[in-house]
Amino acid sequence: MSTPDNTSHNHSDAMPSSRRGFLQSAALIGVGTTLSTLPTAKRVQAQQTASSSSPGQILTRQRTLGSRNNRLVVSALGLGCMGLNYDRGPHPDRKAMIALIRSAVERGVTFFDTAEGYGPYTNEELVGEALAPYKNQVSIGTKFGVDIQGGRAVGLNSRPEHIRKVVDESLRRLKVDAIDILYQHRRDRNVPIEDVAGAVKGLIGEGKVKHFGLCEVSAATIRRAHAVHPITAIQSEYSLMWREPEESIFPTLQELGIGFVPYSPINRGFLGGALNEFTKFDANNDNRPTLPRFTPEAMRANTALVEVLNAFGRTRGATSAQVALAWMLAKHPWLVPIPGTTKLAHLEENLRAADLMLTPAEIRELETEASKIKIVGDRYPASLQSLVGD
């Protein structure tokens, strides 16, 4: 689940409300007129109004996850690849998603996130094929810890021998010699975290893995694992709709020099403004209908937060998604969000959020307004929530 560019670990409306409407109309806005009316901070620059089909690098800033000998330098925003072919409704064809991943590289993204459990297996295969031409130029994070039988996940499994098997299979699917960062997907309470960290430490010693990470764990678990082998990054959900990590683990990450990789930084697309209470999800291929925050009632209530983001972005030449990402980037320099998308226009929109650098006063303003909104619905149903935070 940071601040402007910093690669060290010190630690009616004129603006349309929908992302697509903004992107379509941006080219019609006079850049000089727009920028001249922006009151404070550095704003999204002239490229904000460029056509979404324009090639070339957009994202130039980098950040560092981890510290000392365990640092991993990546682009300031990564790409969460899960939704390209898993759990996010109908997907474009495989060739289109390979093209999207490669477009992300061309636009400056060097950090890609996947997992054996996405599919299962098919997401790693997609990412591996797409990034094969960029071997040693990008970093890939993947995850172990799911017990997959008969082509579906049936539980958790982080036994050391299973970790070794999974890593060998992931290396083959990803077409790489070493995994840049290997996360435990969810805490397996049947296996001591020290044994998990020891297994990954052994794989790092063999050169099959470069860095160690954990997902959705408590500060106590982080400390226990870190004592066996230094952790480079923790991955957890984090957004303006879910700020719990700020209190539960951020102080520990700051103290130990560990990076943070927020998934769902736009709350599974909701903060982008394109979803509402009338949105129909594919229950067979989209997990959002199972999440309490995506009931019609919850989306109707939580749209108030999207309106706050729209109002804030309207005077700054930014969409609600860009405001959500810029806020996150301003929190800490050791934080690298991994928003996902299947659309090139949204990819470019997200990457340009790195150019919207907010002042401390603006951050306070945004957080004050957001705090007035009572978020309706838990992020997970009880069955899934029980798997996180231990």
LOMIKOL-722780 format. One record per residue (C-alpha): residue in one letter; x, y, z. Coordinates in steps of 0.1 Angstrom, whole numbers, padded with zeros to 4 digits, always signed. Layout:
N
AXYZ/...
This chain:
390
M+0000+0000+0000/S+0044+0085-0010/T+0059+0122-0013/P+0072+0135-0045/D+0102+0120-0061/N+0127+0107-0035/T+0147+0076-0040/S+0161+0073-0005/H+0143+0058+0024/N+0142+0089+0046/H+0116+0081+0055/S-0221+0219-0153/D-0187+0217-0141/A-0157+0229-0161/M-0139+0197-0150/P-0160+0165-0159/S-0165+0142-0130/S-0158+0109-0149/R-0123+0098-0158/R-0133+0091-0194/G-0150+0125-0198/F-0119+0143-0184/L-0096+0125-0208/Q-0117+0132-0238/S-0121+0169-0230/A-0086+0176-0217/A-0071+0182-0251/L-0096+0210-0256/I-0086+0229-0225/G-0061+0257-0231/V-0030+0247-0211/G-0018+0282-0205/T-0052+0293-0193/T-0057+0263-0171/L-0022+0264-0154/S-0024+0302-0148/T-0055+0297-0126/L-0039+0271-0104/P-0032+0287-0070/T-0005+0266-0053/A+0019+0237-0056/K+0033+0222-0087/R+0006+0210-0110/V+0001+0184-0136/Q+0021+0200-0164/A+0013+0205-0201/Q+0014+0168-0208/Q-0018+0165-0189/T-0036+0177-0220/A-0017+0154-0244/S-0036+0128-0263/S-0038+0094-0246/S-0025+0079-0278/S+0007+0098-0278/P+0037+0075-0273/G+0067+0082-0251/Q+0077+0082-0215/I+0054+0098-0190/L+0067+0086-0157/T+0103+0096-0149/R+0104+0095-0111/Q+0118+0066-0092/R+0115+0054-0056/T+0133+0030-0033/L+0117+0002-0015/G+0137-0012+0014/S+0171+0000+0027/R+0207-0008+0028/N+0216-0040+0009/N+0179-0048+0004/R+0169-0018-0016/L+0148-0022-0048/V+0147+0009-0070/V+0115+0011-0091/S+0093+0036-0109/A+0072+0058-0085/L+0041+0040-0097/G+0039+0003-0106/L+0012-0017-0125/G-0010-0041-0106/C-0016-0069-0132/M-0042-0091-0115/G-0072-0075-0133/L-0057-0079-0167/N-0071-0114-0169/Y-0085-0123-0135/D-0112-0113-0111/R-0122-0080-0127/G-0149-0088-0152/P-0147-0093-0189/H-0112-0088-0203/P-0099-0077-0236/D-0080-0104-0255/R-0046-0116-0244/K-0028-0097-0272/A-0043-0065-0260/M-0032-0070-0224/I+0003-0079-0235/A+0003-0046-0255/L-0009-0027-0225/I+0019-0041-0203/R+0044-0032-0229/S+0029+0003-0233/A+0034+0007-0195/V+0071+0000-0199/E+0074+0024-0228/R+0057+0051-0206/G+0082+0046-0177/V+0068+0018-0155/T+0094-0006-0142/F+0075-0024-0115/F+0049-0051-0122/D+0029-0071-0097/T+0014-0106-0101/A+0009-0138-0082/E+0006-0176-0088/G-0029-0174-0073/Y-0042-0150-0100/G-0059-0173-0124/P-0044-0194-0109/Y-0011-0192-0129/T-0025-0175-0160/N-0016-0140-0148/E+0020-0149-0142/E+0021-0164-0177/L+0006-0132-0192/V+0031-0110-0174/G+0060-0133-0183/E+0052-0132-0220/A+0046-0095-0220/L+0078-0086-0202/A+0101-0111-0219/P+0116-0084-0242/Y+0125-0063-0212/K+0145-0088-0193/N+0167-0072-0166/Q+0151-0038-0174/V+0120-0041-0151/S+0112-0056-0117/I+0085-0082-0112/G+0069-0090-0078/T+0050-0122-0073/K+0036-0142-0044/F+0034-0177-0029/G+0013-0191-0001/V-0019-0203-0018/D-0027-0240-0018/I-0039-0247-0054/Q-0056-0280-0062/G-0076-0289-0092/G-0071-0254-0108/R-0085-0235-0078/A-0073-0221-0045/V-0084-0243-0016/G-0065-0227+0013/L-0031-0215+0023/N+0003-0233+0022/S+0036-0217+0032/R+0055-0248+0041/P+0092-0243+0031/E+0091-0272+0006/H+0060-0258-0010/I+0076-0223-0013/R+0106-0238-0032/K+0083-0256-0056/V+0062-0225-0062/V+0093-0204-0069/D+0106-0228-0095/E+0073-0228-0113/S+0069-0190-0111/L+0104-0185-0125/R+0094-0206-0155/R+0061-0188-0161/L+0077-0154-0156/K+0106-0163-0179/V+0132-0148-0155/D+0163-0160-0138/A+0153-0145-0104/I+0122-0130-0089/D+0128-0094-0080/I+0105-0094-0049/L+0088-0125-0035/Y+0059-0120-0011/Q+0040-0143+0011/H+0005-0138-0002/R-0013-0143+0031/R-0001-0154+0065/D-0002-0192+0070/R-0009-0197+0107/N+0002-0233+0105/V+0038-0223+0096/P+0059-0201+0118/I+0068-0169+0101/E+0105-0175+0110/D+0103-0207+0088/V+0088-0188+0059/A+0115-0161+0062/G+0142-0187+0064/A+0130-0205+0033/V+0130-0172+0013/K+0164-0164+0027/G+0177-0197+0013/L+0162-0189-0021/I+0179-0155-0020/G+0212-0172-0012/E+0207-0195-0043/G+0200-0165-0065/K+0164-0174-0073/V+0149-0145-0054/K+0163-0110-0049/H+0141-0095-0022/F+0116-0106+0004/G+0081-0092+0011/L+0050-0100+0030/C+0013-0091+0024/E-0014-0080+0048/V+0005-0088+0081/S+0007-0072+0115/A+0036-0052+0129/A+0045-0081+0152/T+0048-0105+0123/I+0068-0080+0103/R+0094-0077+0131/R+0097-0115+0135/A+0102-0121+0098/H+0126-0091+0095/A+0148-0105+0122/V+0154-0136+0101/H+0159-0118+0068/P+0154-0081+0060/I+0121-0073+0044/T+0122-0050+0014/A+0084-0042+0012/I+0051-0049+0027/Q+0021-0050+0004/S-0014-0042+0017/E-0045-0024+0007/Y-0044+0013+0013/S-0064+0042-0001/L-0084+0072+0011/M-0111+0047+0018/W-0089+0024+0039/R-0062+0042+0060/E-0057+0017+0087/P-0021+0008+0078/E-0011+0044+0088/E-0015+0034+0124/S-0010-0003+0124/I+0022-0007+0104/F+0036+0026+0091/P+0056+0033+0123/T+0072-0001+0121/L+0081+0003+0084/Q+0096+0037+0090/E+0117+0024+0119/L+0130-0007+0101/G+0135+0009+0067/I+0109-0012+0049/G+0090+0000+0018/F+0052-0002+0013/V+0034-0013-0019/P-0003-0003-0017/Y-0027-0024-0038/S-0062-0010-0047/P-0050+0026-0043/I-0081+0037-0062/N-0103+0012-0043/R-0107-0012-0072/G-0117+0016-0096/F-0143+0032-0074/L-0124+0064-0066/G-0119+0070-0104/G-0156+0080-0105/A-0167+0055-0132/L-0186+0032-0108/N-0218+0038-0091/E-0248+0021-0075/F-0261+0011-0109/T-0229-0006-0121/K-0235-0042-0130/F-0206-0066-0122/D-0200-0100-0137/A-0205-0122-0106/N-0187-0151-0124/N-0155-0132-0131/D-0153-0102-0107/N-0149-0104-0070/R-0163-0069-0063/P-0199-0081-0058/T-0186-0101-0029/L-0171-0070-0011/P-0194-0051+0013/R-0182-0017-0002/F-0196-0026-0036/T-0232-0031-0027/P-0254-0005-0043/E-0262+0011-0010/A-0225+0014+0000/M-0215+0028-0034/R-0244+0053-0032/A-0231+0066+0001/N-0194+0064-0007/T-0198+0085-0039/A-0196+0115-0015/L-0158+0108-0012/V-0155+0107-0050/E-0172+0141-0051/V-0146+0154-0026/L-0118+0143-0049/N-0135+0158-0079/A-0139+0191-0062/F-0103+0191-0051/G-0090+0181-0085/R-0112+0205-0105/T-0091+0236-0095/R-0059+0217-0101/G-0064+0202-0135/A-0067+0166-0121/T-0092+0138-0121/S-0104+0121-0089/A-0081+0091-0096/Q-0051+0114-0099/V-0059+0132-0067/A-0062+0098-0049/L-0028+0087-0062/A-0011+0121-0056/W-0023+0121-0020/M-0008+0087-0015/L+0025+0096-0032/A+0027+0126-0008/K+0024+0104+0023/H+0059+0088+0023/P+0088+0086-0001/W+0090+0048+0005/L+0056+0040-0008/V+0049+0028-0044/P+0013+0023-0054/I+0003-0003-0080/P-0030+0007-0096/G-0044-0016-0122/T-0063-0010-0154/T-0071-0026-0187/K-0073+0007-0206/L-0044+0027-0220/A-0061+0060-0213/H-0065+0051-0176/L-0029+0039-0175/E-0016+0073-0187/E-0040+0091-0165/N-0027+0072-0134/L+0010+0078-0144/R+0005+0115-0147/A-0006+0116-0111/A+0031+0116-0102/D+0034+0151-0116/L+0007+0164-0092/M+0028+0173-0061/L+0007+0184-0032/T+0018+0208-0005/P+0013+0199+0032/A-0015+0225+0034/E-0032+0208+0004/I-0029+0174+0020/R-0044+0187+0052/E-0072+0203+0032/L-0080+0171+0014/E-0078+0149+0044/T-0100+0172+0064/E-0127+0171+0037/A-0124+0133+0033/S-0127+0127+0070/K-0162+0142+0069/I-0173+0113+0048/K-0184+0081+0067/I-0173+0052+0046/V-0200+0026+0043/G-0192-0011+0041/D-0162-0032+0052/R-0134-0038+0027/Y-0138-0076+0029/P-0164-0100+0040/A-0156-0117+0074/S-0143-0149+0057/L-0116-0129+0039/Q-0109-0104+0066/S-0099-0133+0089/L-0070-0140+0066/V-0053-0106+0070/G-0036-0086+0097/D-0021-0114+0118/
